[in-house]
Every structure is written in C-alpha cells, then in structure tokens.
Amino acid sequence: VEQRQKRELCDILDKLKRAHVNTVLFQTRIRGTVTYPSHIEPWDGCISGRFGTAPNYDPLQYAIEEAHKRGMELHAWVVTVPTGKWNSYGAKHLRQTHPELMRHVGEDACLNPEDSRSAEYIASICEEITRRYDIDGIHLDYISYPETWKMRVSRQEARNHITNIVRAIRLKVKGLKPWVKLSCSPLGKFNDLNRFPSGGWNAYNKVCQDAQGWLRDGLMDQLYPM
C-alpha cells in the first residue's frame, strides 16, 4: 500500500509539473484528523485505511520532498472550523479532549468560532506543522462560520471572530518562519454588488469572511476563491 500510494502521488506531481503548476496544496488536516504524526490530533483513515492508525511512512514529509524535487511549493491544507459529523472519529476525539469548544450544528460538529480558545487550538496545529516541516505555506479551508450557524452576534462581530482565528494562526506561523505563505479559499463572491446580487451566498455577510480585509491588512498572502 505504501509504495502504491507513493507512486500515485509522484504520478500526480509529474503531471502537475508538466502542466507548469508551481504550487501544490496537500490536505494535512481533514475533520479533526490529520495526515501526519501529530501530538494534537489523531490520524485520518485515508492513508492507512483505519482512523487512528498510522501508516508506515510520513505522507506529509514524503509529499514535501517530492514536490521540492520538482521545484514546486508544498502548502499544508488545513480545514479549520468544521470537524465532520457529530459522531465522526475526529469530532468524537475533540469532544473528549476539548468539549468546551465543540458545537452541534445540525448533524455536524464544529469548533466554536466565537471562543478565543478555538483560535488558539487551530493555531497550535498550524504551529506544529510549521515547526516540524519544511512547508512553503499554510492553506486554510472553511475559515468561516458554518452556513447553518444560528447567528446571535452582529455580522461585524462574527467577522471579527473569524479574523481573530486568522490572526492567531498568522502569529504562530510567521513567528516561526516568516517566509511561509498564508492563504485561504473564501467563497468566490465577496459580497453583493448592485448589478450582480449574490442571492445571499457570499463571503462577507453569509459566512463572515473578510477576505479582502485580510489581504489589505497583510493577514493573508494569497487567496484561492472557491
């Protein structure tokens, strides 16, 4: 299994190199689970086939080495707020280790974006990755409120909470390695425009991502709009 996975990854990287792709996002945190040996969260099941079971190699380290051999940057892709279904492996682990941070949203679980300890927790994962690996970037996915969250604060307060998570991560990452790039994948429509309404589906007001502000204020280096 290990050798097949490595061959498959190298085949993908070779195709990307031929297409002149210079940056690869490698999913490193999935839903309260990870694809590297972490002291904070358990293994996802996508590598070994079983949640909580380590493979015989470090997939993140291997991906970094192979990307760098091909002159490509490797950014660790980190899902931030959502942690999967309420009874999923990652959510159950977090409900045991950090029950005070977990929130039930429909059938799903997530970290509470309004609790500053959530920002510290997510930042600690990004810090662990940055400290231990020669990554070129940290890419934040779902750095937002869940779509079905029952909002009890103003939209501006909510945007501040999400921005505080971004700021906490940036401080940890840049404090260790200032050259590591920080990016995210916000909703593609930033906000309503007079001529082009978003139909209630936009980054700024729906899920409270101030992505333009993050770029303007230097909190983000790159955006990959969804």
C-alpha positions in Angstrom: 0.0 0.0 0.0 2.8 2.4 0.9 4.7 2.0 -2.3 1.5 2.3 -4.4 0.5 5.5 -2.6 3.9 6.9 -3.2 3.8 6.0 -6.9 0.4 7.6 -7.3 1.5 10.8 -5.6 4.6 11.0 -7.8 2.5 10.4 -10.9 0.2 13.3 -9.9 3.2 15.6 -9.2 4.8 14.7 -12.5 1.5 15.6 -14.4 1.3 18.9 -12.4 4.9 19.7 -13.2 4.3 19.1 -17.0 1.3 21.5 -16.7 3.7 24.1 -15.2 1.9 24.1 -11.8 4.2 25.6 -9.2 2.2 25.2 -6.0 0.6 22.0 -4.5 -2.0 22.1 -1.7 -1.7 18.8 0.3 -4.5 18.1 2.7 -3.0 17.9 6.1 -5.9 18.4 8.5 -9.2 16.9 7.4 -12.0 16.9 10.0 -10.3 16.8 13.4 -8.0 14.3 11.9 -4.6 14.6 10.2 -2.3 13.0 7.7 1.0 13.4 9.6 2.1 12.1 13.0 0.6 14.8 15.3 0.9 15.2 19.0 -2.5 17.0 18.9 -4.9 15.1 16.7 -5.3 11.5 15.5 -4.6 10.0 12.1 -7.3 10.2 9.5 -8.3 6.9 7.9 -7.5 7.9 4.3 -3.8 6.8 4.4 -3.8 3.6 6.4 -7.4 2.6 5.9 -8.3 2.9 9.6 -8.9 6.0 11.6 -6.3 6.4 14.4 -3.9 4.0 12.7 -0.5 5.3 11.5 0.8 4.3 8.1 4.4 3.0 7.7 5.6 6.4 6.5 5.0 10.2 6.9 2.8 11.2 4.0 3.4 15.0 4.5 7.2 14.7 4.7 7.2 12.5 1.6 5.0 14.9 -0.3 7.2 17.9 0.6 10.3 16.1 -0.5 8.8 15.0 -3.8 7.3 18.5 -4.5 10.6 20.2 -3.8 12.5 17.8 -6.1 10.3 19.1 -8.9 10.7 22.7 -8.0 7.2 23.0 -6.6 6.0 24.6 -3.4 4.0 22.4 -1.0 1.4 24.1 1.2 -0.3 22.3 4.0 -4.1 22.4 3.5 -5.8 22.7 6.9 -9.6 22.5 7.4 -10.2 24.9 10.3 -13.7 25.2 11.9 -15.7 22.1 10.8 -14.9 18.7 12.4 -17.2 16.4 10.5 -20.4 14.7 11.6 -21.2 14.8 15.4 -20.3 11.2 15.8 -17.4 11.1 13.4 -13.9 10.0 14.6 -12.4 13.4 14.7 -15.4 15.1 16.3 -15.5 12.4 19.0 -11.9 12.9 19.8 -12.3 16.6 20.1 -15.4 16.1 22.3 -13.2 14.2 24.7 -10.2 16.5 24.6 -11.9 19.9 24.2 -15.6 19.5 24.9 -15.9 23.2 25.8 -15.0 24.2 22.2 -17.4 21.9 20.4 -20.7 22.9 19.0 -23.5 20.9 17.4 -24.8 22.4 14.1 -27.5 20.1 12.7 -25.9 16.8 12.2 -22.4 18.3 12.1 -19.8 19.3 14.7 -17.5 22.3 14.6 -15.2 24.3 16.8 -16.9 27.4 18.2 -15.6 30.4 16.2 -16.7 32.8 19.0 -14.4 31.2 21.6 -10.9 32.6 21.6 -9.6 29.2 22.7 -10.7 27.8 19.3 -8.4 30.2 17.6 -5.6 29.1 19.9 -6.3 25.4 19.2 -6.3 25.7 15.4 -3.2 27.9 15.6 -1.5 25.2 17.7 -2.0 22.7 14.8 -0.6 25.1 12.3 2.3 25.8 14.6 3.1 22.1 14.9 3.1 21.7 11.1 5.2 24.8 10.6 7.7 23.9 13.3 8.3 20.3 12.1 8.1 20.5 8.4 9.8 22.4 5.6 6.4 23.6 4.2 6.1 26.7 1.9 2.7 27.7 3.0 -0.4 27.0 5.2 -3.7 27.0 3.4 -6.9 27.5 5.5 -10.1 26.0 4.3 -13.6 26.7 5.8 -12.1 29.6 7.7 -15.7 30.8 8.3 -18.9 30.3 10.2 -20.9 27.2 9.2 -23.6 28.1 6.7 -26.4 26.9 9.1 -25.0 28.5 12.3 -27.7 30.4 14.2 -26.1 33.8 14.4 -26.6 35.5 17.8 -24.0 38.3 17.3 -23.8 41.0 14.7 -22.2 40.2 11.4 -19.4 42.6 12.2 -18.7 40.8 15.5 -18.8 37.5 13.6 -16.3 38.7 11.1 -14.1 39.8 13.9 -14.2 36.3 15.4 -13.1 34.7 12.2 -10.4 37.4 11.6 -9.1 36.6 15.2 -8.6 33.0 14.1 -6.7 34.1 11.0 -4.6 36.5 13.2 -3.8 33.8 15.8 -2.6 31.4 13.1 -0.5 34.1 11.3 1.2 35.0 14.6 2.2 31.4 15.2 3.3 30.6 11.7 5.1 33.8 10.9 6.7 33.9 14.3 8.4 30.6 13.5 9.0 31.0 9.7 8.2 34.5 8.2 8.6 33.1 4.7 5.8 30.6 5.0 2.8 31.9 3.0 -0.7 32.0 4.4 -3.6 31.5 2.1 -7.3 30.6 2.3 -10.2 29.6 0.0 -13.1 32.1 0.7 -16.4 32.0 -1.1 -15.9 33.2 -4.7 -18.4 36.1 -4.3 -17.1 38.5 -1.7 -20.3 40.5 -1.3 -23.4 41.7 -3.1 -22.9 44.1 -6.0 -25.6 46.5 -7.2 -25.6 44.8 -10.7 -24.7 41.3 -9.5 -26.5 40.2 -6.3 -25.2 37.1 -4.7 -28.5 35.7 -3.8 -27.5 35.6 -0.1 -24.4 33.4 -0.9 -21.3 35.5 -0.3 -18.2 35.5 1.9 -18.6 38.8 3.7 -22.2 38.5 5.1 -23.2 34.9 4.8 -20.2 33.1 6.4 -18.4 36.2 7.7 -15.1 36.0 5.8 -13.5 39.5 5.4 -11.1 38.1 2.8 -10.4 41.4 1.1 -9.6 42.9 4.5 -7.2 40.0 5.3 -5.3 40.8 2.1 -5.4 44.6 2.7 -4.2 44.2 6.3 -1.4 41.7 5.5 -3.0 38.8 7.3 -3.1 36.7 4.1 -0.6 36.4 1.4 -2.8 34.7 -1.2 -6.4 33.8 -1.9 -7.8 30.9 -3.8 -11.6 31.8 -4.2 -13.9 28.8 -4.3 
